[in-house]
Amino acid sequence: FQGFAVDVADTHGIVYTPQPIVDFMVNSVSGLLGEEFDVGLGDEDVHLLDPFVGTGNFVVRIMKEISRRNLPKKYGANGDPELHANEVMLLPYYVASMNIEHEYYNRIGEYNPFEGICLVDTFGSEDERQRPQLFTEENTERVKRQQQESIKVVLGNPPYNAQQQNAMDDNQNREYDHVDDRIRETYAEDSSATLLSKLYDPYVRAIRWATDRVGDEGVVALVTNSSFVHKNSFDGVRKHLEEDFDEVYVLDCGGNVRKNPKLSGTTHNVFGIQVGVSINFLVKRDGKSDSDCDIYYHRMGEWLRKEERYDVLDTAGDWRGIDWKK
């Protein structure tokens, strides 16, 4: 993408997810589902959605965790998939479809098209203006079907950039009526900051959208920019995360080159980028009380190299292997 469509890659903040992060997040979601809700990834009616599927790595990794007996039902081999994915760009949409279908073929021994993937802009999927732009009639039906499902888990790697670098480069992010209204009436309303533009960064939109999408009960697992953890302008985000969830786990992977110029993005950051990164697990149980959120935080060592940060995740296995500070 950086080679053939630089503007598109920048606008959509394309950063594909290293395997150690994918493994750690899927393992953790699996464990949290069991511990909190007594269900597994492969259980019936446990619907999982990657709203920013990229090339399909999260969905493929989930499929590896599901037994061969349960996989056809979860995959939707006979219709009604319980694995769901969205992608906004055509090339990764096709690549993800092929990767997911190939994994199914490897596991089951027969080809079946994956009907759980939609070519759609997740943030605009609730906006009526988006409806005529959903590619094909079949794709439109997939989007409608997904919107009617009760989603238990939202996981993935949302896009990262907050705004174009140069006002003259004609490469602005678009606005989204539904999710931006939700941000205005929650995160922005309760923020003490005067400059609120960062609250419309795609990764913050992703947190807001996913919080609403899991409804009364579920798990949100996103790897994001870590600025919401530390910066004053995100105080409204932190306030609502505490109100909306029963448990919040933030694994701060560090690597913020802008804050510490002695670090190198390519050497110290898990994505090879300039901004800090965190892996976040947000757990919502039905009957949430406003004053009863447990918040757990762990920060990796400032000077760890990228490979050492991956080793932390590999050694931990899942969220239970992290030395959390409550």
Summary of the structure (lengths in Angstrom):
residues: 326
radius of gyration: 18.9
end to end distance: 39.9
largest distance: 57.3
contacts: 1044
relative contact order: 0.13
helix: 44%
strand: 14%
